[in-house]
Amino acid sequence: MSTDPTMVIGSAGRRLYLIDWFREAFAGLGVRGRVVVTENDPSSAAASYGDVARSLPRYADPAYGPTLLELVDELRPSLFLSVNDYELMHLHVATDLAQQLRSRGVMVPGVDRAWQLGCADKLRMAQLLEEIGVPTPATVTGDDRAGIEALAAGADEFVVKHRLGSASSGLALVTSGGVEAAVAAAVASAPSADGEEPTGRDVVVQPRLPGLEHGVDIVGDLGEAGTLRAVLARRKVRMRAGETDKAITVDPAPFAANAERIARAAHLTGLVDVDMFLDGQGAPSVIDINPRFGGGYPFVHLAGADVPRFYLARALGLEIDEQWREYAPGIISAKHESVRVTAREA
């Protein structure tokens, strides 16, 4: 068995660039390391792209946990991260697998259990943000008629979306007259919190915020939970399928205060991807948090930031300078399509 330093990326899906950047980070640190990719689907774009490919059962399969722990005991990685929201919920909330990995000496970035739950529940997230003084839009459920009427007294446009959704699922932008129909349409496809038939409680309604939408990566130290290490920001220019498709890097200063509060309250280790609106007076409000590398990270990486290098240095106990968090504002980047052969039929 190889003794090369090892890290694992779970459910990398289409994010082949992330595998490349961790490889480059190993090389930049002067370390001959390997990137292991674990996937449930052996024909996914990323499954065969790592230095080592391993198949895991689906996160909901009872065999997932034992198989993951066997893999960790065999390969002894220094770092494990997932970029799949449902796998993260299973690791940090439904089970104690994240803690079991840490007890084996593996660094597992993330937020504490309360914030992991909040990241998956848009109503709970709004409540957590309000508790720590971070501006966020007023949020009510789709069955709260009084709450919706109160919102309508102060706003003309509204956002309707799934309470437990991801990638903008169930999203509709409507005027007050269209809220009821938008809620009904969102309920029809909403994931339910209790596994029963979805209702208006599984949809949220918010006033549409003024200003420009930004993606902000908040990076906490991997060894000292809650300690902010970097804020990386870009203004969204174009979206596609719920993910940033084109963006321009910007000064992170307007987002620093919110970032500090979130990192401290969530006991953050590693990176979380946060969506914020910046209004005409330069005041930011948070609308969503994803506790993982998000689709917006590439835009700051291409402008000079290098979070994979920071991750590996901390996981391997290596000293690096602070250049990893420096990037140039004003860099415009856009995503493009690519394709690769991933498997052959038997």
Phi, psi and chi 1 to 4 in degrees:
 res  aa     phi    psi   chi1   chi2   chi3   chi4
   1 MET       -  137.3 -176.4  179.3   66.8      -
   2 SER   -64.1  143.8  171.3      -      -      -
   3 THR  -105.7   10.8   57.6      -      -      -
   4 ASP   -62.2  142.4  -69.2  -18.4      -      -
   5 PRO   -52.8  139.2  -27.1   35.7      -      -
   6 THR  -131.7  142.3  -60.8      -      -      -
   7 MET  -133.0  155.6   62.5   89.9   57.5      -
   8 VAL  -121.4  133.3  178.8      -      -      -
   9 ILE  -112.4  119.5  -57.9  178.1      -      -
  10 GLY   -93.9  136.3      -      -      -      -
  11 SER    54.4   50.9  -56.2      -      -      -
  12 ALA   -66.9  -25.6      -      -      -      -
  13 GLY    60.4 -112.2      -      -      -      -
  14 ARG  -100.1    2.2  -63.0  161.2   58.9   91.7
  15 ARG   -89.0   62.1  -61.4  175.3 -163.0 -116.3
  16 LEU   -64.4  -29.8  -85.9   61.1      -      -
  17 TYR   -59.3  -34.2   55.8   78.6      -      -
  18 LEU   -66.4  -38.9 -158.4   55.9      -      -
  19 ILE   -62.2  -45.7  -60.0  168.6      -      -
  20 ASP   -58.6  -43.2  -75.5  -26.7      -      -
  21 TRP   -71.9  -29.7  -68.5  -20.5      -      -
  22 PHE   -71.5  -36.5  -86.8  100.4      -      -
  23 ARG   -60.4  -46.5  -77.2 -163.6 -177.5  109.4
  24 GLU   -63.1  -35.6  -68.2  171.2    7.8      -
  25 ALA   -65.5  -42.5      -      -      -      -
  26 PHE   -55.8  -49.1  -89.9  126.8      -      -
  27 ALA   -62.7  -41.3      -      -      -      -
  28 GLY   -65.3  -26.4      -      -      -      -
  29 LEU   -87.0   -0.8  -67.4  168.6      -      -
  30 GLY    73.2   28.4      -      -      -      -
  31 VAL  -117.5  134.6  174.8      -      -      -
  32 ARG   -88.3   86.9 -178.1 -178.0  173.8 -177.8
  33 GLY  -109.3  175.1      -      -      -      -
  34 ARG  -136.2  145.3   56.7 -177.4 -179.2  166.6
  35 VAL  -106.6  116.7 -179.8      -      -      -
  36 VAL   -96.5  132.8  176.8      -      -      -
  37 VAL  -113.6  126.1  174.4      -      -      -
  38 THR  -109.2  132.7   60.7      -      -      -
  39 GLU  -142.6  153.7  -72.8  -80.5   -2.6      -
  40 ASN   -83.2  -33.6  168.3 -111.7      -      -
  41 ASP  -100.1  108.2  176.7    4.0      -      -
  42 PRO   -68.5  -10.5   24.2  -33.2      -      -
  43 SER  -104.1   10.6   64.8      -      -      -
  44 SER   -66.3  163.8   75.0      -      -      -
  45 ALA   -58.8  -36.7      -      -      -      -
  46 ALA   -92.4  -18.4      -      -      -      -
  47 ALA   -54.3  -41.5      -      -      -      -
  48 SER  -102.4   12.7   59.8      -      -      -
  49 TYR   -93.4  -19.0 -165.4   70.5      -      -
  50 GLY   -74.7  174.2      -      -      -      -
  51 ASP   -70.4  -29.6  -57.9  -45.8      -      -
  52 VAL  -134.7  134.8  177.0      -      -      -
  53 ALA  -114.2  130.5      -      -      -      -
  54 ARG  -133.2  139.2  -71.0  -61.9  179.1   87.9
  55 SER   -95.2  132.1  179.8      -      -      -
  56 LEU  -116.8  150.7  -71.9 -178.4      -      -
  57 PRO   -62.0  164.7  -19.5   31.7      -      -
  58 ARG   -59.4  150.5  -75.6 -178.9   57.0   82.1
  59 TYR   -56.4  -30.2   66.3   89.4      -      -
  60 ALA   -82.7   -8.8      -      -      -      -
  61 ASP   -74.7  132.7 -170.0  -45.9      -      -
  62 PRO   -56.2  -22.0  -24.4   33.7      -      -
  63 ALA   -81.2  -10.1      -      -      -      -
  64 TYR   -59.3  -52.9  170.5   87.3      -      -
  65 GLY   -59.8  -54.0      -      -      -      -
  66 PRO   -58.3  -38.1  -26.6   35.0      -      -
  67 THR   -67.6  -41.0  -54.1      -      -      -
  68 LEU   -62.7  -44.9  174.7   59.9      -      -
  69 LEU   -66.0  -36.3  -65.8  176.2      -      -
  70 GLU   -62.2  -42.7  -73.4  175.1    9.4      -
  71 LEU   -61.9  -44.5  179.7  147.6      -      -
  72 VAL   -64.9  -41.5  167.4      -      -      -
  73 ASP   -64.3  -32.1  -70.3  -19.4      -      -
  74 GLU   -77.4  -48.5  175.1 -165.4  -10.9      -
  75 LEU   -91.9  -19.5  -59.7 -179.7      -      -
  76 ARG    49.8   58.4  -61.0 -172.6  179.6  -81.6
  77 PRO   -71.0  154.8   28.8  -36.1      -      -
  78 SER   -89.6  -19.3  -59.8      -      -      -
  79 LEU  -145.5  136.3  173.5   68.7      -      -
  80 PHE  -131.3  129.3  176.6   91.7      -      -
  81 LEU  -140.2  150.2   62.6   94.2      -      -
  82 SER  -122.5  148.9  173.2      -      -      -
  83 VAL  -116.0   23.5  -70.4      -      -      -
  84 ASN  -114.8  123.5 -179.9  -78.7      -      -
  85 ASP   -59.3  -41.2  -68.6  -31.3      -      -
  86 TYR   -73.1  -36.1  -59.0  107.1      -      -
  87 GLU   -65.6  -39.0 -174.9  173.6   34.3      -
  88 LEU   -63.1  -42.0  -72.8  167.5      -      -
  89 MET   -60.8  -39.9  -77.5  -68.4  -69.9      -
  90 HIS   -66.6  -40.6 -170.1   74.9      -      -
  91 LEU   -68.6  -41.4  -71.4  162.9      -      -
  92 HIS  -102.3  -19.7  -67.2  -87.5      -      -
  93 VAL  -122.1  -54.8  174.8      -      -      -
  94 ALA   -69.7  -24.6      -      -      -      -
  95 THR  -138.3  178.1   69.8      -      -      -
  96 ASP  -105.6   27.4   66.2  -13.8      -      -
  97 LEU   -61.1  -39.1  -79.7  169.3      -      -
  98 ALA   -59.1  -43.1      -      -      -      -
  99 GLN   -69.1  -35.5 -167.1   53.0   45.3      -
 100 GLN   -63.6  -38.6  -71.5 -167.1   58.8      -
 101 LEU   -64.0  -44.0  -65.0 -178.8      -      -
 102 ARG   -62.7  -36.2  -69.8  170.6 -178.5  142.4
 103 SER   -66.9  -17.3   70.9      -      -      -
 104 ARG   -93.4    7.4  -74.7  164.5  159.8   79.9
 105 GLY    88.9   14.1      -      -      -      -
 106 VAL   -96.9  130.3 -176.3      -      -      -
 107 MET   -77.3  126.6  -80.4 -167.1  168.6      -
 108 VAL  -125.5  101.4 -176.2      -      -      -
 109 PRO   -62.2  153.0  -18.3   30.6      -      -
 110 GLY   164.4 -169.8      -      -      -      -
 111 VAL  -119.6  169.5  -66.0      -      -      -
 112 ASP   -72.1  172.4   68.0   19.5      -      -
 113 ARG   -59.3  -42.8 -172.1  177.6 -171.8  -83.1
 114 ALA   -61.6  -40.8      -      -      -      -
 115 TRP   -78.6  -30.4  -79.5   75.7      -      -
 116 GLN   -61.8  -43.5 -179.4   67.4   50.4      -
 117 LEU   -61.5  -41.8  -78.3  165.3      -      -
 118 GLY   -64.0  -37.5      -      -      -      -
 119 CYS   -63.4  -25.7  -70.0      -      -      -
 120 ALA   -92.0  -10.3      -      -      -      -
 121 ASP  -129.9  107.9 -178.0  -26.8      -      -
 122 LYS   -67.1  -28.1  -67.6  175.3  174.5   58.3
 123 LEU   -71.0  -46.3  179.0   64.0      -      -
 124 ARG   -62.9  -37.5 -172.4 -171.6  -63.5 -104.6
 125 MET   -62.6  -44.4  174.7   54.3   59.7      -
 126 ALA   -59.0  -39.2      -      -      -      -
 127 GLN   -67.4  -42.1  -66.6  164.7  -11.8      -
 128 LEU   -63.0  -41.8  -72.2  171.5      -      -
 129 LEU   -66.4  -41.9  -69.3  168.4      -      -
 130 GLU   -61.4  -37.1  -71.2  172.6   -4.1      -
 131 GLU   -64.0  -29.3  -72.8  172.2    4.3      -
 132 ILE  -104.0   10.4   62.6  171.6      -      -
 133 GLY    77.6   23.5      -      -      -      -
 134 VAL   -96.1  121.3  170.0      -      -      -
 135 PRO   -58.5  135.7  -23.6   34.7      -      -
 136 THR  -154.2  151.4 -169.6      -      -      -
 137 PRO   -65.5  144.9   19.7  -31.3      -      -
 138 ALA   -55.8  135.2      -      -      -      -
 139 THR  -130.3  127.0  -56.9      -      -      -
 140 VAL  -130.9  161.7  -59.7      -      -      -
 141 THR   -83.7  161.2   54.7      -      -      -
 142 GLY   -67.2  -15.3      -      -      -      -
 143 ASP   -97.8    4.1   63.9  -14.3      -      -
 144 ASP   -93.1   84.5 -177.0   -5.2      -      -
 145 ARG   -62.5  -41.0  -69.2 -175.9  175.8  -84.5
 146 ALA   -64.9  -40.6      -      -      -      -
 147 GLY   -64.5  -40.8      -      -      -      -
 148 ILE   -65.8  -40.1  -67.0  171.9      -      -
 149 GLU   -63.2  -38.8  -71.4  177.2    3.1      -
 150 ALA   -64.5  -40.3      -      -      -      -
 151 LEU   -63.7  -40.5  -65.2 -177.2      -      -
 152 ALA   -65.6  -21.3      -      -      -      -
 153 ALA   -70.3  -19.4      -      -      -      -
 154 GLY  -124.6    6.5      -      -      -      -
 155 ALA  -146.5  154.5      -      -      -      -
 156 ASP  -106.1  -25.6  -62.3  -41.0      -      -
 157 GLU  -124.3  149.6  -65.5 -177.4  -65.6      -
 158 PHE  -136.4  154.6  -59.0   87.4      -      -
 159 VAL  -109.4  128.7  176.1      -      -      -
 160 VAL  -119.1  132.5  176.1      -      -      -
 161 LYS  -159.1  168.4   53.2 -170.8  175.0 -178.4
 162 HIS   -66.1  135.8  -68.4  158.2      -      -
 163 ARG   -65.9  -38.3  177.0  175.6  170.5  178.2
 164 LEU  -109.4   20.5  -57.2  179.8      -      -
 165 GLY   -85.4  173.6      -      -      -      -
 166 SER  -141.5  163.2   63.1      -      -      -
 167 ALA    54.0   42.8      -      -      -      -
 168 SER    62.5   28.4  -59.8      -      -      -
 169 SER   -65.3  139.4   66.5      -      -      -
 170 GLY    73.3    7.9      -      -      -      -
 171 LEU   -69.1  133.6  179.3   66.5      -      -
 172 ALA  -145.1  139.2      -      -      -      -
 173 LEU  -109.3  117.9  -55.8  176.6      -      -
 174 VAL  -140.0  164.4  -64.0      -      -      -
 175 THR   -86.2  175.5   60.1      -      -      -
 176 SER   -58.3  -34.5   57.7      -      -      -
 177 GLY   -69.3  -16.6      -      -      -      -
 178 GLY  -103.6    1.9      -      -      -      -
 179 VAL   -63.7  -46.8  170.2      -      -      -
 180 GLU   -60.0  -44.8 -175.7  174.6   -7.5      -
 181 ALA   -67.5  -38.1      -      -      -      -
 182 ALA   -66.3  -38.9      -      -      -      -
 183 VAL   -62.7  -46.1  167.2      -      -      -
 184 ALA   -60.6  -41.6      -      -      -      -
 185 ALA   -66.4  -39.6      -      -      -      -
 186 ALA   -68.8  -37.5      -      -      -      -
 187 VAL   -59.8  -36.9  166.9      -      -      -
 188 ALA   -60.0  -26.6      -      -      -      -
 189 SER  -119.9   11.0   58.9      -      -      -
 190 ALA   -78.1  139.1      -      -      -      -
 191 PRO   -70.4  141.9   22.2  -28.1      -      -
 192 SER   -99.5  141.1  171.3      -      -      -
 193 ALA   -68.6  -31.7      -      -      -      -
 194 ASP  -109.2    7.8   54.9   14.5      -      -
 195 GLY    80.7   -2.3      -      -      -      -
 196 GLU   -88.8 -176.5  -58.5  -65.7  -29.8      -
 197 GLU   -59.2  130.9 -167.8   72.9   17.9      -
 198 PRO   -64.8  148.9   20.7  -31.1      -      -
 199 THR  -131.8 -174.6   70.0      -      -      -
 200 GLY   -60.1  -22.8      -      -      -      -
 201 ARG   -68.5  -15.2  -77.6 -161.5   57.2   77.9
 202 ASP   -94.5   11.4  -61.4  -55.8      -      -
 203 VAL  -129.6  145.6  172.6      -      -      -
 204 VAL  -117.8  153.1  -66.4      -      -      -
 205 VAL  -126.0  133.0 -179.8      -      -      -
 206 GLN  -137.7  152.0  -57.6  168.6  -35.7      -
 207 PRO   -68.3  142.9   24.2  -32.1      -      -
 208 ARG   -73.8  128.0 -173.6  177.0 -175.3 -178.5
 209 LEU   -80.0  147.0  -65.8  179.0      -      -
 210 PRO   -79.4  161.2   31.3  -36.3      -      -
 211 GLY   103.5 -164.7      -      -      -      -
 212 LEU  -110.0  140.2  -61.8  173.0      -      -
 213 GLU   -85.1  136.5 -173.4  173.9    0.5      -
 214 HIS  -126.9  150.3  -68.2   71.6      -      -
 215 GLY  -104.2  133.3      -      -      -      -
 216 VAL  -131.6  123.2 -178.2      -      -      -
 217 ASP   -92.0  121.2  -67.9  -39.1      -      -
 218 ILE  -101.0  122.4  -58.1  174.0      -      -
 219 VAL  -115.7  118.4 -173.0      -      -      -
 220 GLY   -99.4  159.5      -      -      -      -
 221 ASP   -64.9  143.8 -167.1   84.9      -      -
 222 LEU   -81.0  -17.8  -86.9   75.7      -      -
 223 GLY  -102.0  -28.5      -      -      -      -
 224 GLU  -117.9   94.2  -60.5  177.6   19.6      -
 225 ALA   -57.2  134.3      -      -      -      -
 226 GLY    89.1   -2.5      -      -      -      -
 227 THR   -93.0  114.6  -59.3      -      -      -
 228 LEU   -72.4  131.2 -177.9   66.4      -      -
 229 ARG  -114.7  -25.7  -65.8  -63.1  -55.4  -85.8
 230 ALA  -162.5  152.6      -      -      -      -
 231 VAL  -129.9  123.7 -177.3      -      -      -
 232 LEU  -125.9  124.5  -42.6  169.4      -      -
 233 ALA  -132.2  149.7      -      -      -      -
 234 ARG  -147.2  147.7   57.8  -91.4  168.4 -167.4
 235 ARG   -90.9  131.5 -174.8  173.8   74.2 -112.2
 236 LYS   -76.9  127.7  -61.5 -176.5 -179.0 -172.7
 237 VAL  -102.0  -37.4  175.8      -      -      -
 238 ARG  -150.9  141.5 -176.5  174.5   64.2 -144.9
 239 MET  -115.1  153.7  -59.4  -68.9  -68.9      -
 240 ARG  -149.5  126.5 -177.0  173.6   60.5  167.4
 241 ALA    53.0   39.9      -      -      -      -
 242 GLY    78.3    7.6      -      -      -      -
 243 GLU  -128.5  147.5 -170.4  171.6  -81.8      -
 244 THR   -63.2  127.6  -50.2      -      -      -
 245 ASP  -106.6  -27.3 -169.1   54.2      -      -
 246 LYS  -149.6  137.5 -175.9  177.4 -177.2 -179.7
 247 ALA  -154.4  163.4      -      -      -      -
 248 ILE  -127.0  129.8  177.7  170.2      -      -
 249 THR   -69.9  145.3   51.7      -      -      -
 250 VAL  -136.6  168.9  -61.2      -      -      -
 251 ASP   -61.8  129.3 -179.6   -0.1      -      -
 252 PRO   -80.9   -7.5   31.3  -36.7      -      -
 253 ALA   -53.8  -42.3      -      -      -      -
 254 PRO   -62.4  -18.6  -22.9   34.8      -      -
 255 PHE  -102.0   -1.8  -47.9  102.0      -      -
 256 ALA   -65.8  -40.3      -      -      -      -
 257 ALA   -65.4  -45.7      -      -      -      -
 258 ASN   -61.0  -41.1  -75.9  -13.9      -      -
 259 ALA   -61.3  -42.7      -      -      -      -
 260 GLU   -61.8  -44.7 -178.9   76.2   44.2      -
 261 ARG   -65.8  -42.7  -69.9  173.5  179.9  168.1
 262 ILE   -67.0  -45.3  -68.7  169.7      -      -
 263 ALA   -58.2  -44.6      -      -      -      -
 264 ARG   -68.5  -46.2 -176.7  170.1   58.7 -109.0
 265 ALA   -68.2  -35.7      -      -      -      -
 266 ALA   -87.2   -0.9      -      -      -      -
 267 HIS    51.9   48.5  -60.6   99.5      -      -
 268 LEU   -66.0  133.7  174.0   64.1      -      -
 269 THR  -125.3  130.9   56.2      -      -      -
 270 GLY    82.6 -154.7      -      -      -      -
 271 LEU  -106.0  136.4  178.0  150.6      -      -
 272 VAL  -123.3  144.5  -66.5      -      -      -
 273 ASP   -99.4  120.0  171.0   41.9      -      -
 274 VAL  -121.6  135.1 -177.2      -      -      -
 275 ASP   -98.4  127.1  -68.8  -28.8      -      -
 276 MET  -132.8  145.9  -59.6 -165.1 -156.6      -
 277 PHE  -100.2  140.1  -92.2   83.1      -      -
 278 LEU  -114.8  116.1 -159.7   62.0      -      -
 279 ASP   -81.9 -178.5   68.4   17.2      -      -
 280 GLY   -64.1  -20.2      -      -      -      -
 281 GLN   -94.5    4.1  -71.6   68.8   50.3      -
 282 GLY    82.2   17.7      -      -      -      -
 283 ALA   -94.3  126.3      -      -      -      -
 284 PRO   -93.3  147.1   31.8  -30.9      -      -
 285 SER  -131.9  140.4  -62.9      -      -      -
 286 VAL   -91.6  133.9  173.3      -      -      -
 287 ILE  -117.1  -18.0   61.3  167.8      -      -
 288 ASP  -163.5  151.2 -160.4   14.1      -      -
 289 ILE  -136.4  129.6  -59.6  178.5      -      -
 290 ASN  -116.5  119.8  -61.1  -61.2      -      -
 291 PRO   -83.9   59.1   32.0  -35.1      -      -
 292 ARG  -170.2  174.3   53.1  171.3  168.9   75.4
 293 PHE   -61.5  124.2  -81.8   92.5      -      -
 294 GLY  -102.3  178.7      -      -      -      -
 295 GLY   -69.9   -8.0      -      -      -      -
 296 GLY   -93.7  -12.3      -      -      -      -
 297 TYR   -58.4  -38.6  172.5   71.8      -      -
 298 PRO   -53.0  -29.6  -28.6   36.9      -      -
 299 PHE   -69.0  -34.8  -59.3  102.1      -      -
 300 VAL   -82.8  -29.4  -68.3      -      -      -
 301 HIS   -63.4  -45.6 -169.6   96.0      -      -
 302 LEU   -66.6  -18.1  -66.7  175.9      -      -
 303 ALA   -92.6    0.9      -      -      -      -
 304 GLY   128.4  -21.0      -      -      -      -
 305 ALA   -70.1  156.3      -      -      -      -
 306 ASP  -148.4   74.7 -163.9  -16.7      -      -
 307 VAL   -65.9  -37.8  175.2      -      -      -
 308 PRO   -55.7  -37.6  -31.7   39.5      -      -
 309 ARG   -64.6  -41.3 -175.6  166.9  177.7  -99.0
 310 PHE   -63.4  -46.5  169.3   64.9      -      -
 311 TYR   -55.2  -51.7  -91.4   33.6      -      -
 312 LEU   -67.6  -38.3  -70.1  178.2      -      -
 313 ALA   -60.7  -44.7      -      -      -      -
 314 ARG   -67.6  -40.7  -66.2  -65.7  -75.9  133.5
 315 ALA   -67.4  -32.1      -      -      -      -
 316 LEU   -97.2   -0.2  -60.6  175.7      -      -
 317 GLY    72.5   31.9      -      -      -      -
 318 LEU  -102.7  146.3  -58.1  175.2      -      -
 319 GLU   -88.2  134.2  -65.9  -66.2  -30.7      -
 320 ILE  -135.5  161.2   59.1  170.6      -      -
 321 ASP   -81.1 -178.2   57.8   30.9      -      -
 322 GLU   -88.3    9.7  -64.8  -58.9  -56.9      -
 323 GLN   -63.8  -24.1 -171.0  173.1   -4.5      -
 324 TRP   -59.3  -24.1   68.2  -91.3      -      -
 325 ARG  -101.7    7.1   62.9 -177.6 -174.6  177.5
 326 GLU   -95.6  135.1  -63.4  177.1    2.3      -
 327 TYR  -148.0  161.0   65.9   95.8      -      -
 328 ALA   -93.2  125.5      -      -      -      -
 329 PRO   -67.9  158.1  -17.5   31.5      -      -
 330 GLY    84.4    9.5      -      -      -      -
 331 ILE   -91.5  121.6  -57.5  -61.3      -      -
 332 ILE   -99.0  128.4  -57.6  172.3      -      -
 333 SER  -131.9  153.0  -57.4      -      -      -
 334 ALA  -138.2  144.5      -      -      -      -
 335 LYS   -81.0  158.0  -65.9  179.2  179.7  176.2
 336 HIS  -144.4  165.1   59.9   89.9      -      -
 337 GLU   -84.5  149.8  -64.2  -71.2  -10.2      -
 338 SER  -150.5  169.1 -173.6      -      -      -
 339 VAL  -152.0  148.1   64.1      -      -      -
 340 ARG  -146.2  153.1   64.4 -175.4  -65.5  -92.7
 341 VAL   -71.5  130.2  173.4      -      -      -
 342 THR  -113.6  -19.6   61.1      -      -      -
 343 ALA  -168.0  167.4      -      -      -      -
 344 ARG  -127.2  139.8  -64.5 -174.9 -175.7  -82.9
 345 GLU   -62.7  142.4  -80.5 -167.8  -26.6      -
 346 ALA   -69.1      -      -      -      -      -
